[in-house]
Every structure is written in structure tokens, then in C-alpha cells.
Amino acid sequence: MCYTCGCKMPYEDHGDRRNIVEQALIDAGKTKEIKNEGRIKAKENMLELIREQQRRGELEEPRTNYAQEATKKA
């Protein structure tokens, strides 16, 4: 999908740049924050955060920071 609407076409923004498409994840994979590890790492990080929000029932209203608890566990 365009990662937004459910169409299952990852490169199609349907004429609306607000839809999340594959290129956004390709670009995110080139950031210094993930040490240029690529789109797979960007997708894995996104999926991990969304799963955490889902597990906590916070998809609609995510908290500002999930990293604090992860740091305490380490």
C-alpha cells in the first residue's frame, strides 16, 4: 500500500504528497540518525515503534517518548 490508505501500492501517492510512500522510507534510511543503514532498518524501526504503540493501546494517542523505558531495560 502507499503505507497510508491500504491500496498495497508502495510507490503510489495518489497525487497527495502526505501519503507515505516507499521513497520516504528510502530517504529515511539515509539519515545520520540511523547511520545510513538503509530503508530496511528504517522500516524495522518504524514497525517496532508501531507494534509497541499497538501493544500498549496507544495507536491513536502515542506518548512522546518510548525510549526512556527501553533504556531502563538495557
N, C-alpha and C positions, 0 to 999 in steps of 0.2 A: 504494500500500500504506500501511498505517499507518506506513510508513517503517521498520518493525521486522520484521514477520512475512512480508511478501510478498503480502499479500491484495490490494494495489492499491486500498485504500480509505483515502485520506489523512486522513479525519476520524474514523475508527473506532478507538477504543482497546480494543475488545473487553472492556470492563469492567475493564481493568488500566491504571491511570494511568502505569505505567512504559513503556508503548509510546509511541513518538514519533509525534505526530500534527501535522497542519498548524497547529493553534493554537500549538504550541510554537515553530514557525518564525515565525509571525506575531508572537508576543510577543518572540522573539529579535531580530526586525527593528526593534523599538522601543527597543533598548538604546543607551546612550550610547557603548558600545564601537564600534558600527558607525555612530555618528552618526545614528541613527534613519533609516537608509537603506531599511528595509523588508525584507519576507520574501524578496524575490528576492536581495538582497545576502546575507542570512543563508544562503540555500540555496547560492548560488555559493561562499561561503566554506567551507561545510561540504563541498561537493563537491570543492573544490580540496584541502582537507586529506585527505579520504578517498582521493582519487586519488594524492596524494603518498605516503601510507602504503602504498597498494597497489603503487605503482611500486617502493618500497623493500622490499616484502615484509614490512611491519610492521603489517598489519591486526590481527593477534592481539595483538601487544605493541608498541603505539606508543610512541615516545620521548616524553619530557616536553615537549620544545620543538623545533619545526621552524623557528621564526622566526630563530634565530641564523644559519643558513646563508643564508636569504633576504636578511638584512641584509648579509652579506658580498658577495653577488652585486650588490647595488644600488650 
